[in-house]
Amino acid sequence: MLLRSYFLALVLLLLGLSACADPYIESTTELESSADTTGPYRVQSVVVGSLASDSIELLYNPTDSEPRRYIPIVMEALDEDGRAGELFVASIPGQPAGTAIRYYVRVLRDSEQVAESPVGGDVRPFILNIRP
């Protein structure tokens, strides 16, 4: 009986610790070069361990490599099963030919960034080239 109580306490402790862990981004769409100037360019991310109160954002910069010029778009959860979502989607609007669109995904918890994809997102983002 005592062993059973210890086991139950251990399970509850592990569940509590996993609930407090920061989320992580398992995967994000890496868009290939395109001649499509009308868009939109759809990006999906799988975010594991997010809470309903977390904000998952796609940030893109069609201008230059300056980190402060990224434009945020809130990603929508595609999971509609009543649990915290794991699959999120957002779309970057069409851009003119010759544009290099830099983009990354981040997770904000209590207004603090706790995950990003790719790592170092604003300085080492994914790049989508719109071919002429």
C-alpha positions in Angstrom: 0.0 0.0 0.0 2.8 2.4 0.8 4.5 1.6 -2.5 1.3 2.3 -4.3 1.0 5.7 -2.5 4.5 6.7 -3.5 3.9 5.6 -7.1 0.7 7.8 -7.2 2.5 10.7 -5.7 5.3 10.3 -8.3 2.8 10.2 -11.2 1.1 13.4 -9.9 4.4 15.1 -9.5 5.4 14.3 -13.1 2.1 15.4 -14.5 2.4 18.7 -12.6 6.0 19.3 -13.9 5.0 18.5 -17.5 2.1 21.0 -17.3 4.5 23.8 -16.3 7.0 23.1 -19.1 7.4 25.6 -21.9 6.0 24.6 -25.3 8.2 23.7 -28.2 7.7 24.0 -31.9 8.0 20.5 -33.5 7.8 21.6 -37.1 7.1 24.6 -39.4 6.4 24.7 -43.1 9.5 25.7 -45.0 8.1 27.3 -48.2 9.9 26.8 -51.5 10.6 29.6 -54.0 7.6 30.5 -56.0 6.5 32.7 -59.0 3.1 33.3 -57.3 2.8 37.0 -56.6 -0.9 36.8 -55.5 -0.4 34.5 -52.5 -1.4 33.8 -49.8 1.6 31.7 -48.7 0.3 29.3 -46.1 2.5 28.4 -43.1 1.7 25.6 -40.6 3.4 24.8 -37.3 3.0 22.0 -34.9 3.3 23.4 -31.4 3.5 20.9 -28.5 2.6 21.8 -25.0 0.9 25.1 -25.7 -1.8 26.5 -23.4 -5.0 28.1 -24.5 -3.6 31.4 -23.1 -0.4 31.2 -25.2 -0.2 33.3 -28.4 1.3 31.5 -31.5 2.4 34.0 -34.1 3.8 34.0 -37.6 6.2 36.9 -38.2 7.2 38.0 -41.6 9.4 40.7 -43.1 9.1 41.3 -46.9 11.4 44.4 -46.8 14.9 43.6 -45.5 16.7 41.6 -42.8 16.0 44.2 -40.0 14.5 42.2 -37.0 12.3 45.2 -35.8 10.4 45.2 -39.1 8.7 41.8 -38.8 4.9 41.9 -39.1 3.1 39.6 -36.7 0.1 37.5 -37.6 -1.7 35.4 -35.0 -1.9 31.8 -36.0 -5.2 30.0 -35.8 -5.5 26.5 -34.1 -6.9 23.9 -36.5 -7.6 21.5 -33.7 -11.2 21.8 -32.7 -11.4 19.0 -30.2 -11.7 21.1 -27.1 -8.1 20.5 -26.0 -5.1 22.8 -26.4 -4.3 23.0 -30.1 -1.1 21.6 -31.7 -1.6 22.5 -35.4 -1.6 26.2 -36.1 -1.9 28.0 -39.5 -1.5 31.5 -40.8 -0.9 33.0 -44.3 1.5 35.6 -45.6 -0.1 37.9 -48.1 1.1 37.9 -51.8 4.2 39.9 -52.5 5.8 41.3 -55.7 8.2 39.3 -57.8 11.8 39.6 -56.6 10.8 39.8 -52.9 12.6 37.7 -50.3 10.2 37.1 -47.5 11.8 36.3 -44.2 9.5 34.5 -41.7 9.5 32.6 -38.4 7.0 31.3 -35.8 7.1 32.1 -32.1 5.2 31.2 -29.0 4.4 33.9 -26.4 3.5 33.0 -22.9 2.6 35.9 -20.6 4.0 38.3 -23.2 7.4 36.5 -23.1 8.8 34.5 -26.1 9.3 30.9 -25.0 9.8 29.1 -28.3 10.6 29.9 -31.9 11.1 28.1 -35.2 13.7 28.2 -36.6 15.8 28.9 -33.6 17.2 32.4 -33.8 14.1 33.2 -36.0 14.4 37.0 -36.4 18.1 36.8 -37.4 18.1 33.3 -39.0 14.6 33.1 -40.5 13.1 30.9 -43.1 13.3 32.7 -46.5 10.7 32.5 -49.3 11.9 33.9 -52.6 9.2 35.2 -55.0 10.8 34.6 -58.4 10.4 37.2 -61.3 
